[in-house]
Amino acid sequence: MSGGPATLAATRDMVLVRGGTFAMGATGFYPEESPVRPATVGDFWIDATPVTNAEFARFVADTGHVTVAERPVTAGDYPDADPGLLVPGSLVFHPCPGPVDLHDIRQWWSYVPGASWWQPEGPGSDLAGRHDHPVVHVAHADAEAYARWAGKELPSEAEWEYAARGGLDGATYAWGDELAPGGQAMANIWYGRFPWHRRGPFERTSPVGAFPPNGYGLFDMIGNVWEWTAGPFHAAPSGCCHSAPPAPAPMPMYAVKGGSHLCAPNYCRRYRPAARQGQTPDTSSGHIGFRCVLRPA
């Protein structure tokens, strides 16, 4: 870990989480979350919000980093893919005109050539009005590169979940056991019937900090965007939320946490600290982002 000015400045926007032992995981939702087991983490600092478009833009301007979604794609990398899709791009969500079969994610996800962190919906889109939104369309390597530049690291899955719980060990949500206490929306998730009827002020992502923080003062740990972790994913993913072209051989998978603005009560109830999905490191989409940690030397 580097110890330059970026590290020192970053702590002003980070929260110190004191370590401890907690009940990690959940039962009664999805099999990849169980069993509930004790996990112990040490002290660490964690970003108060996901990394924003403005912050990622500074990283790109300073380093010239080209994200995975912007790099050339070859047939050797994806021999079974449609040749027309062997171009730089990323996965973009499109709402459906009405109720559909929720087992076929191709009805709302599509690979869009030219989609990237700075063109979130593809060519012709931009970041106007979204500089304080979480950066999306970043693959695992992009998140790692940003973390190195900032003098930080990606959190382990246990660190992420411990921080998301905000001191409420065993609670269903980051704020307690009721999804919308007193009718208040606590996170940017899909309110309505997925994937065609959405209620609320945000069509996609929301500005970081638009919803109340958890007990540790952390924003958007639930909903808005899934967040990459450094942790490997060993359980078979359900495939509810993302898709990527088939790889020529099994690839390592990393856990993403927290759910996103596309998680809904009628579909993908993963807007909880225990929720997890596995993604290959080359996956990028319009609802995966990240935040970073600093650990005491």
C-alpha positions in Angstrom: 0.0 0.0 0.0 1.3 3.4 -0.9 1.5 6.1 1.7 1.4 9.3 -0.4 -0.9 12.3 -0.2 -3.8 10.4 -1.7 -3.9 8.1 1.3 -3.8 10.9 3.8 -6.5 13.0 2.0 -8.7 9.9 1.6 -9.2 9.5 5.3 -11.3 12.7 5.4 -14.0 10.8 3.4 -13.6 7.5 5.2 -15.1 6.0 8.3 -13.1 4.0 10.9 -14.8 0.7 11.7 -13.6 -1.0 14.8 -13.1 -4.7 14.3 -15.0 -7.5 16.0 -16.7 -10.8 15.5 -20.2 -11.0 13.9 -22.7 -13.5 12.5 -21.9 -13.5 8.7 -24.5 -14.8 6.2 -28.2 -15.5 6.4 -30.8 -18.3 6.1 -34.2 -18.2 4.5 -33.2 -16.2 1.4 -30.7 -17.7 -1.1 -28.5 -20.8 -0.6 -25.2 -19.0 -1.4 -25.7 -16.9 1.8 -25.7 -19.8 4.2 -24.7 -21.1 6.6 -24.6 -18.3 9.2 -21.1 -18.5 10.7 -18.9 -16.4 13.0 -16.5 -14.1 11.2 -13.8 -11.8 12.7 -12.3 -8.7 11.1 -9.8 -6.2 12.4 -10.0 -2.4 12.4 -10.2 -0.8 9.0 -11.2 2.5 7.3 -13.8 2.3 4.6 -15.1 4.8 2.1 -18.2 6.5 3.3 -19.7 6.2 -0.2 -19.1 4.2 -3.3 -16.5 5.7 -5.6 -18.2 8.3 -7.8 -17.9 9.2 -11.4 -16.1 12.4 -10.5 -13.5 10.5 -8.4 -13.0 7.8 -11.1 -12.6 10.6 -13.7 -9.7 12.0 -11.7 -8.1 8.6 -11.6 -8.4 8.2 -15.4 -7.1 11.7 -16.0 -4.1 11.0 -13.8 -3.2 7.5 -15.0 -4.7 7.2 -18.5 -6.4 4.0 -17.4 -8.5 2.2 -20.0 -11.3 0.1 -18.5 -12.0 -3.5 -19.4 -15.2 -2.4 -21.1 -13.2 -0.1 -23.4 -10.6 -2.6 -24.4 -10.6 -4.7 -27.7 -12.3 -8.1 -27.5 -11.0 -11.1 -29.4 -12.7 -14.3 -30.5 -10.1 -16.3 -28.6 -11.3 -14.7 -25.4 -15.0 -15.7 -26.1 -15.1 -18.4 -28.7 -18.8 -19.0 -28.3 -19.9 -15.4 -28.4 -21.9 -13.7 -31.2 -19.2 -12.3 -33.5 -21.2 -9.1 -33.7 -20.6 -8.6 -30.0 -16.8 -8.9 -30.1 -16.4 -5.2 -29.7 -15.7 -3.1 -26.6 -18.9 -2.6 -24.6 -20.8 -3.5 -21.5 -24.1 -4.8 -20.1 -26.9 -2.2 -20.0 -30.3 -2.6 -18.4 -33.5 -1.8 -20.4 -36.9 -1.7 -18.7 -39.5 -3.9 -20.2 -42.9 -2.6 -21.5 -44.9 -4.9 -19.3 -44.7 -8.1 -17.2 -42.3 -10.8 -18.5 -40.9 -14.2 -17.6 -38.4 -13.4 -14.8 -36.3 -16.4 -15.7 -35.0 -14.9 -18.9 -32.6 -12.0 -18.1 -32.0 -11.3 -21.8 -35.4 -9.5 -21.8 -33.9 -6.6 -19.8 -30.1 -7.0 -20.1 -28.2 -6.5 -23.4 -24.6 -6.1 -24.4 -24.2 -2.6 -25.8 -21.2 -1.8 -27.9 -19.6 1.4 -26.7 -21.2 1.4 -23.2 -18.6 2.3 -20.6 -18.2 4.2 -17.4 -18.4 7.5 -19.2 -21.2 6.4 -21.6 -23.4 4.5 -19.2 -26.2 3.7 -21.7 -23.9 3.5 -24.7 -22.9 6.0 -27.4 -24.9 9.2 -27.1 -25.2 9.0 -23.3 -22.9 10.8 -20.9 -22.4 11.7 -17.2 -24.2 15.0 -17.3 -25.9 15.3 -13.9 -24.3 12.1 -12.6 -20.9 13.2 -11.4 -21.9 12.4 -7.8 -23.4 9.0 -8.8 -21.4 5.8 -8.3 -19.2 4.9 -11.2 -20.5 1.8 -13.0 -19.3 -0.4 -15.9 -16.1 -1.2 -14.0 -14.7 -4.7 -14.0 -12.8 -6.1 -11.0 -9.4 -5.1 -12.5 -10.6 -1.5 -12.9 -11.6 -1.4 -9.2 -8.3 -2.8 -8.2 -6.4 -0.3 -10.3 -8.3 2.6 -8.8 -7.7 1.3 -5.3 -3.9 1.0 -5.9 -3.8 4.6 -7.3 -5.7 5.9 -4.2 -3.3 4.0 -1.8 -6.1 1.7 -0.7 -7.5 -1.8 -1.3 -10.8 -3.5 -2.0 -12.5 -4.8 1.1 -12.7 -8.5 1.9 -16.2 -9.9 1.8 -16.3 -10.2 5.6 -15.1 -6.5 6.0 -17.8 -5.3 3.6 -20.6 -7.2 5.3 -19.5 -6.2 8.8 -19.4 -2.6 7.7 -22.8 -2.8 6.0 -24.5 -4.2 9.1 -23.6 -1.0 10.9 -23.5 -2.7 14.3 -26.9 -4.4 13.9 -25.6 -8.0 14.1 -28.1 -10.4 12.7 -30.6 -7.8 11.4 -32.1 -8.5 8.0 -31.3 -5.0 6.6 -28.6 -2.5 7.3 -31.1 -0.4 9.3 -33.1 -3.2 11.0 -35.6 -5.9 10.2 -38.3 -3.8 8.4 -37.7 -2.9 4.7 -39.3 0.5 4.8 -39.8 1.6 8.5 -42.6 4.0 8.8 -43.0 3.9 5.0 -39.6 5.5 4.5 -37.4 4.3 1.6 -34.0 3.5 3.0 -32.1 2.6 -0.1 -32.2 3.0 -3.9 -33.8 -0.3 -4.8 -36.6 -1.1 -7.3 -39.9 0.0 -5.8 -42.7 -1.4 -7.9 -42.8 -4.5 -10.2 -39.6 -5.5 -11.8 -38.6 -5.1 -14.7 -41.4 -2.9 -16.0 -43.0 -0.7 -13.3 -40.7 1.4 -11.2 -41.7 3.9 -8.5 -39.5 6.6 -6.9 -37.4 9.6 -7.9 -34.5 7.7 -9.6 -34.6 5.9 -12.9 -31.2 4.2 -12.4 -28.5 5.1 -9.9 -28.9 7.9 -7.4 -26.4 10.4 -6.0 -24.3 8.9 -3.3 -25.7 9.8 0.1 -29.2 10.3 -1.1 -30.5 7.9 1.5 -29.9 7.7 5.3 -26.5 6.2 6.5 -26.3 3.1 8.5 -25.2 2.9 12.1 -21.5 3.4 11.2 -22.3 6.5 9.0 -21.8 4.7 5.7 -24.0 5.5 2.7 -25.4 3.2 0.0 -24.1 0.0 1.5 -27.5 -1.4 0.3 -28.9 -0.8 -3.1 -27.7 1.7 -5.7 -24.9 -0.5 -7.1 -23.5 -3.9 -6.3 -19.9 -3.5 -5.0 -16.8 -5.5 -5.8 -14.9 -7.2 -3.0 -11.5 -8.9 -2.9 -13.2 -12.1 -1.8 -13.5 -15.2 -4.0 -16.9 -16.6 -4.7 -17.2 -20.3 -4.3 -20.9 -21.0 -4.6 -22.8 -21.3 -7.9 -24.4 -18.0 -8.7 -28.1 -17.9 -9.4 -27.8 -15.8 -12.5 -30.6 -13.4 -11.4 -28.9 -10.1 -12.0 -26.1 -10.2 -14.5 -24.8 -12.0 -17.6 -21.6 -12.2 -19.5 -20.4 -14.0 -22.6 -19.2 -17.6 -21.8 -15.5 -17.8 -21.1 -13.3 -20.5 -22.8 -12.6 -22.0 -19.4 -13.8 -21.6 -15.8 -12.7 -18.2 -14.5 -12.2 -17.2 -10.8 -15.2 -15.4 -9.5 -15.3 -12.5 -7.0 -18.1 -11.7 -4.6 -20.2 -8.6 -5.2 -22.3 -7.3 -2.3 -25.2 -5.1 -1.4 -27.7 -5.4 -4.2 -28.5 -2.5 -6.6 -31.2 -0.2 -7.9 -32.5 -3.2 -9.9 -33.2 -5.4 -6.8 -37.0 -5.7 -6.1 -39.2 -7.4 -3.7 -40.7 -9.5 -6.5 -37.2 -10.3 -7.9 -33.6 -10.6 -6.6 -34.2 -9.8 -2.9 -30.5 -9.1 -2.4 -30.8 -5.6 -0.8 -29.3 -7.0 2.4 -25.9 -7.1 4.0 -25.7 -10.9 3.8 -26.6 -11.0 0.1 -23.9 -12.0 -2.4 -23.4 -12.8 -6.0 -20.4 -14.2 -7.9 -19.1 -12.4 -10.9 -16.2 -13.2 -13.2 -13.5 -10.5 -13.1 -14.2 -9.3 -16.7 -17.9 -8.6 -15.9 -19.0 -5.0 -16.1 -22.5 -3.6 -16.1 -24.6 -0.6 -15.4 -25.1 -1.5 -11.7 -21.7 -2.7 -10.4 -19.4 -0.3 -8.7 -17.1 -0.4 -5.6 -15.6 1.3 -2.6 -12.2 0.9 -0.9 -10.7 0.3 2.5 -7.5 1.2 4.3 -6.1 -1.1 6.9 -3.8 -0.1 9.8 -0.2 -1.0 9.1 
